[in-house]
Amino acid sequence: MNLLLTCLFSVAPEPSVQAPHRVILSIDDGYRCVYENVYPLLKKYKMTATIALIVDYVAGIKGSYGNPNTFMTYAQIKEMIDSTGIEIASHTLSHPWLTRLDSLKAWQEIYRSRLLLESLFGVQVITFVYPYGDLNPRATRMVRKAGYRLGRTVKWGEVNLWVAPFHLPVFELRRETSLNQVKEHIKNNPVSILLLHRVVPEPKVFTEWSLENFTALIQWLSENDIKTATISDLYYEWRQDVVKKMIQERTKTLPLFEPESLLEKVHIDATGTLNPR
């Protein structure tokens, strides 16, 4: 009898509620294939991304990092900002190894790139992406001092703005990365920063990912109602969380009282206020 009652009235534990998954498409360098292959899909599915730009190429200055004709133009980037709300991040002026530069040159690459991007596009730039993922304590200090709020690396790990906002990790999509690997990473992480460089029909170098896979990924995100965001979106949401926690902590330390009880303790006439009667 007791066993029967136990079976009838016992309640199975509820499944744990997981936070909605968020995906940040973080695209480095600003290659023209992003405009040609990525942008149409973002526009179709109403998604967004963070694109880290090498500023010299946007400003029309010939650099040594690559062929200028392979990078997006100012007009193309502006179109993406206006229609899909992409975030632009700084990837320095010329894409150098920051730890190999003297302090003055490193500072110019970090600070001036932000000023130029903000001047060109009329938007605030708060995210810095370390070229090659090359950084040291000096570079991180400069990024912070230059006015950025976030720094993104190329290392793998869990995204946590409370712990390391200037060392944000990624999951990099390389030529050999399968679509299933990307899906599993997204499923296992409430926030995923996916690093891409070039999205092309036929990948040839290790930093390229296939257009077929990217298209399937975007369709899968849409079908599963997984939202895309920018890196700066995470920052502003985190700041709101910080403010909420500050208010909660402040409320705990304030004396509690009822408004009515406060009025009862005040002798109105004794305050010296005018009495119209």
N, C-alpha and C positions, 0 to 999 in steps of 0.2 A: 504493500500500500504506500509506504513512504517513498519507495522507488518510483511508483507511478506518479505521485504528486510532484516529485522532483522533476520528472520528465515533462509533465504538463505545464509547470509554472516556471521552469528555468528559462532565462532569457539569454539567447546567444549574444556574444559580444559584438558590438557594431564595428564594421570595418573602419580603419583609421581614415580620416578625411585628409587628403593630400592637397596642398596648395596648387593653384593652377600653374601649369608649366609656362614659362616665358622663354622666348628664343630671341637672341640678338644676333643678327647677321652682321658681323664685323669684317668689312672688306678693305684690305690694305692696298695702297699705292695709287688707286684711281685709274686703272686701265680702261681703255675704250670698250673692251668687251663687256664691262659692267653695264655701260649704257646700252649696248646692243643686245645683251642676253639676259641680264639680271633685271634691269629696269622694267621691261615690258611685263614681266611676271609680277613684280612688286605692284605695279599699277593695276594689273588685272585682278589681283587678289587683295588689293588694299592693304598691303604690307609695307614695312619700312626697314631701314638699315642704318648702320653707322659706317661711313666711308672715310678712311684715313688718307689724306691727300699729301703728296709731295708738292710743296707749294711752288717751287721753281717752275715746274711743268705747267701748273695752272696759270702762273703769271707770264708764261711765254719765254722763260729763260731756259736756255739749253743746258741740260745737266749731263752728268756722266753715268747716271744710274741706268738709263735705258733710252730707247728711240723715242723722241718726243711725239712722233706720229702714233704711238701705241697708247697714249694717255688721253683721257677725256678733256674736252675743252671747257672753258669757263661756262659757255652757254649751255652745254649738256648738263653740267653739274647743277647750274641754277635751275634748269628745268626739273631735275629730279627733286631738288629742295622744295620747289613750289608745288609739285604735283603729288609727291609721296611723303613729304616731311622727313626726308633723310637727315641724319645728323652728320655734319662734317667735323672731322677730328684732325688734329695736326699730326703729320708724320715727318716733321722737320722741313727745312728748306730743300735739302739735297739728298736725304736718306744716307747719312754717314754712320759710321760706328762711333757712337757718342763717347764711349770710354777711351777712344784713341785720340780724341781732340783735346786741345788745351781748354782751359776754363772759358776763355773769352769766346772762342769759336763755338763751343758747345752751347753757351748761353745764347749766342746769336741764332743758332739753329732752333733752339727751343722757344725762345721768347719772340723773335721777329716773325716766326712762322704763324704764331697765334695772331699777332697784330695784323699781318697781311691778310689772313683768311677772314678775319672779322671786318676788315676794311673792304675786301672784295665782295663779300656776300651779305654784309649787314646783319650777321647773326653772331650770337655769343658762342665762343669755342671753349669748352671746358674739359674736353677729353684729349689726352696726348697718347700717342701710340709709339712705343720705342722701336726705331728701325732695327731689324734683325733680332728684336728682343734683347738688345744689348743695353745693359744698365748697371749702375753701381750706386752707392749711397749719394755720391756727388750729383749724378744725373737726376735722381729722385728728388733731391733737395731743390735743384734748379727748376724742375717741372712744377713743384709746389709753389716756389717763389714767383714763377712766371705767371701765376694766376689760374692754372688748371686746377680742376677739382678731382680728376681721375687720371690714372695711368694704366694703360693696357699692355700686357706682356705677351709672350708666345708660349708661356709655360702652361702645363695642364694643372687643373685643380678646381676647388670649389669656390664659387663666387661669393665673397663676403665683404661688403663695404665697411662693416664695423671693424674688421681686422686689418685689411690691407687695401685701401681705395686706390693706391698708386702702384699696386702690383696685381691687377686683375688678371686672372688666368683665362685660358681659352681651350676649346677643343678644335684642333686644326683639321681642316678637310684637305687632304692631299690626294694625289692621283690614285694611290692605292686604297684610300679610305672607301669602304663600301657604304651604301645607303643604309643597310641594316645597322651598321656600327653607329651611324649618326642618330638613327631613331632610338637605339638603346640608350645612348648617352642622354638624349632629351628626356626619355621616360624616367631615367634614374636621377635626374637633377631638376629641381624646381626652376632654376635659372641656368640657361646654357648660352655662353658666348661662342658662337661658331666662327672660326677664322677662315676666311677665303682670300684668295688673291685673284686668280683668273678663272672664269667659268667659260669653257669653250667646248665645241662639239667633239673634238678629239684631243684629249690631254696628252701632252708629250713630255712636259717637265714635271717635277714632283710637286710644285706649287699650284698646279692646275687641277680643276675638278670638272667632271663632265657635265655638259648642259642637260643631258638626259637625266642624270641623277639629281641635279639641282631642281629641275622641273618637277620630278617626282616628289622631292622633299617639300617643295612649296605646296603642291597639291595635298600631300599628306597632312601638313600643318593646317591647311584650310579645312580639310575633312574632319579633323579631330579638334577643331576650334582652339588651336594653340596659337596664342597671340605673339606677334613679333613686337619688338620694342627697340629703342636705341640705347646706347650705353648711358647717355645723359638722362634718359627716362628713369633708369634705375637710380641714378643719383638723386633726382628730385623726389622720387618716391621714398628713398631712404631718409632724406632730410625731413620729410613729413613725419616719418616714423620717429625720428629723433625728437622732433617737437612734441609729439604725442607723449612720448615717454617722459620728457621733461615736465610736461604739464601734470602727468600722473604722479610723478615723484613730488612735485611742488604741492599738489593737492593733499598728499598724505601728511605733510608737515604743517598745513594751515589749520587753525582752530575751527571746529565745526560749530555752527549755530543756525538757528532758525531765524529768518528775517523778522517774523512777528515778535519773537522774544527780544530782539534787539530794540524794536520800537517801544516795547513796554518799559524798557529800562531808561528811556530818554524822556525827560520832562520838557515838553515842547516849549512852554513859556520861558523856561530857564535858559533856552538857547539864545534869547534875544531876538527872535524872528518877529516880524510884524504880524499882528493879529487883526484881521479886517473887521472883526466884530467889536 
